């Protein structure tokens, strides 16, 4: 190459350096950013903090080992206080900041606020902490669920109650999209049994004002034998304590979103006999596979084992495998990578995605809380 050609090449390179770098190229850099909106403060803060902590256990260990093909994962979390408007603003900011994908959002009303932005921006939305049907139907090619649905959870709850002969069932639910999703699931499960809830009552999101609900459901001439609860841990704990104080002697059933560890800590000895449906593998005791991995990472970090954190851990492992399998370093490449996770065994927990099926699991089991802070299967 002569001097004239060398100068021309240098000039061309200089011009290229001033051009914006497309997303597909930036994603090949040494750091890849995932965006998360979750409650880090407020009445549901333990759900967001535990989901974030569990995910970071996996991402941090992966980064310490060199990342994914040399690329490190950064989880950028913004606090939404479990409020839809704040989640929408967070999502707009994360998309404007050009994060690679959205991950581990917490809650139904918040995730639903983000959904139109997800579809408009065509950005992967992976492992939201919600089982609402409205995020699954209609199908979105950008949304991936690692957990079972509220329909799956409430079907098992009603089935178990019917098996026990407890057919007088009332429902306590949050007055928003999450509560409605859970109530719809209970009604759907009751229909084949030709029964209806004895009564229903609500609590506002991020509130513990349960006096009216206790009056509606418990302080009646013929109280229910069981109460199914579709709310977060603080309001559920407040309701359980108030109902028992009012003399209620029936059983309480919660869906997984309640936050098992947070509910245990809120209730203390009053947790005895409370039932919670779970959509993740049992994170306590001697385990193998992904649970053993999670326990080792949590112990090293000084964290207590809990269901919300292991959901974050498993979600992080799933999106990381999708990134590893990505056909191209783009959002569309991540979609292709996630779609290839057919019968993917994480180590005792299976996820099964396909191009037209983005609900990875239907696993549900029941657990019982004890007065000494344990969770029994």
Secondary structure in CASP SS format (residue, H / E / C, confidence):
PFRMAT SS
TARGET T0000
AUTHOR 0000-0000-0000
METHOD secondary structure of the structure
MODEL  1
X C 1.00
X C 1.00
X H 1.00
X H 1.00
X H 1.00
X H 1.00
X H 1.00
X H 1.00
X H 1.00
X H 1.00
X H 1.00
X H 1.00
X H 1.00
X H 1.00
X H 1.00
X H 1.00
X H 1.00
X C 1.00
X C 1.00
X C 1.00
X C 1.00
X C 1.00
X H 1.00
X H 1.00
X H 1.00
X H 1.00
X C 1.00
X C 1.00
X C 1.00
X C 1.00
X E 1.00
X E 1.00
X E 1.00
X E 1.00
X E 1.00
X E 1.00
X E 1.00
X E 1.00
X C 1.00
X C 1.00
X C 1.00
X C 1.00
X C 1.00
X C 1.00
X H 1.00
X H 1.00
X H 1.00
X H 1.00
X H 1.00
X H 1.00
X H 1.00
X H 1.00
X H 1.00
X H 1.00
X H 1.00
X H 1.00
X H 1.00
X H 1.00
X H 1.00
X H 1.00
X H 1.00
X H 1.00
X H 1.00
X H 1.00
X C 1.00
X C 1.00
X C 1.00
X E 1.00
X C 1.00
X C 1.00
X E 1.00
X E 1.00
X E 1.00
X E 1.00
X E 1.00
X E 1.00
X E 1.00
X E 1.00
X E 1.00
X C 1.00
X C 1.00
X C 1.00
X C 1.00
X H 1.00
X H 1.00
X H 1.00
X H 1.00
X H 1.00
X H 1.00
X H 1.00
X H 1.00
X H 1.00
X H 1.00
X H 1.00
X H 1.00
X H 1.00
X C 1.00
X C 1.00
X C 1.00
X C 1.00
X E 1.00
X E 1.00
X E 1.00
X C 1.00
X C 1.00
X E 1.00
X C 1.00
X H 1.00
X H 1.00
X H 1.00
X H 1.00
X H 1.00
X H 1.00
X H 1.00
X H 1.00
X H 1.00
X H 1.00
X H 1.00
X H 1.00
X H 1.00
X H 1.00
X C 1.00
X C 1.00
X C 1.00
X E 1.00
X E 1.00
X C 1.00
X C 1.00
X E 1.00
X C 1.00
X C 1.00
X C 1.00
X H 1.00
X H 1.00
X H 1.00
X C 1.00
X C 1.00
X C 1.00
X C 1.00
X C 1.00
X C 1.00
X C 1.00
X E 1.00
X E 1.00
X E 1.00
X C 1.00
X C 1.00
X C 1.00
X C 1.00
X H 1.00
X H 1.00
X H 1.00
X H 1.00
X H 1.00
X H 1.00
X H 1.00
X H 1.00
X H 1.00
X H 1.00
X H 1.00
X H 1.00
X H 1.00
X H 1.00
X C 1.00
X C 1.00
X C 1.00
X C 1.00
X C 1.00
X E 1.00
X E 1.00
X E 1.00
X E 1.00
X E 1.00
X E 1.00
X C 1.00
X C 1.00
X H 1.00
X H 1.00
X H 1.00
X H 1.00
X H 1.00
X H 1.00
X H 1.00
X H 1.00
X H 1.00
X H 1.00
X H 1.00
X H 1.00
X H 1.00
X H 1.00
X H 1.00
X C 1.00
X C 1.00
X C 1.00
X C 1.00
X C 1.00
X C 1.00
X C 1.00
X C 1.00
X E 1.00
X E 1.00
X E 1.00
X E 1.00
X C 1.00
X C 1.00
X C 1.00
X C 1.00
X C 1.00
X C 1.00
X C 1.00
X H 1.00
X H 1.00
X H 1.00
X H 1.00
X H 1.00
X H 1.00
X H 1.00
X C 1.00
X C 1.00
X C 1.00
X C 1.00
X C 1.00
X C 1.00
X C 1.00
X C 1.00
X E 1.00
X E 1.00
X E 1.00
X E 1.00
X E 1.00
X C 1.00
X C 1.00
X H 1.00
X H 1.00
X H 1.00
X H 1.00
X H 1.00
X H 1.00
X H 1.00
X H 1.00
X H 1.00
X H 1.00
X H 1.00
X H 1.00
X H 1.00
X C 1.00
X C 1.00
X C 1.00
X C 1.00
X C 1.00
X E 1.00
X E 1.00
X E 1.00
X E 1.00
X C 1.00
X H 1.00
X H 1.00
X H 1.00
X C 1.00
X H 1.00
X H 1.00
X H 1.00
X H 1.00
X H 1.00
X H 1.00
X H 1.00
X H 1.00
X H 1.00
X H 1.00
X H 1.00
X H 1.00
X C 1.00
X C 1.00
X C 1.00
X E 1.00
X E 1.00
X E 1.00
X E 1.00
X C 1.00
X C 1.00
X C 1.00
X C 1.00
X C 1.00
X C 1.00
X C 1.00
X C 1.00
X C 1.00
X C 1.00
X H 1.00
X H 1.00
X H 1.00
X H 1.00
X H 1.00
X H 1.00
X H 1.00
X H 1.00
X H 1.00
X H 1.00
X H 1.00
X H 1.00
X H 1.00
X C 1.00
X C 1.00
X C 1.00
X C 1.00
X C 1.00
X H 1.00
X H 1.00
X H 1.00
X H 1.00
X H 1.00
X H 1.00
X H 1.00
X H 1.00
X H 1.00
X H 1.00
X H 1.00
X H 1.00
X H 1.00
X H 1.00
X H 1.00
X H 1.00
X H 1.00
X H 1.00
X H 1.00
X C 1.00
X C 1.00
X C 1.00
X C 1.00
X C 1.00
X H 1.00
X H 1.00
X H 1.00
X H 1.00
X H 1.00
X H 1.00
X H 1.00
X H 1.00
X H 1.00
X C 1.00
X C 1.00
X C 1.00
X C 1.00
X E 1.00
X E 1.00
X C 1.00
X C 1.00
X C 1.00
X C 1.00
X E 1.00
X E 1.00
X C 1.00
X C 1.00
X E 1.00
X C 1.00
X C 1.00
X E 1.00
X C 1.00
X E 1.00
X C 1.00
X C 1.00
X C 1.00
X C 1.00
X C 1.00
X E 1.00
X E 1.00
X E 1.00
X E 1.00
X E 1.00
X C 1.00
X C 1.00
X C 1.00
X C 1.00
X C 1.00
X E 1.00
X E 1.00
X C 1.00
END
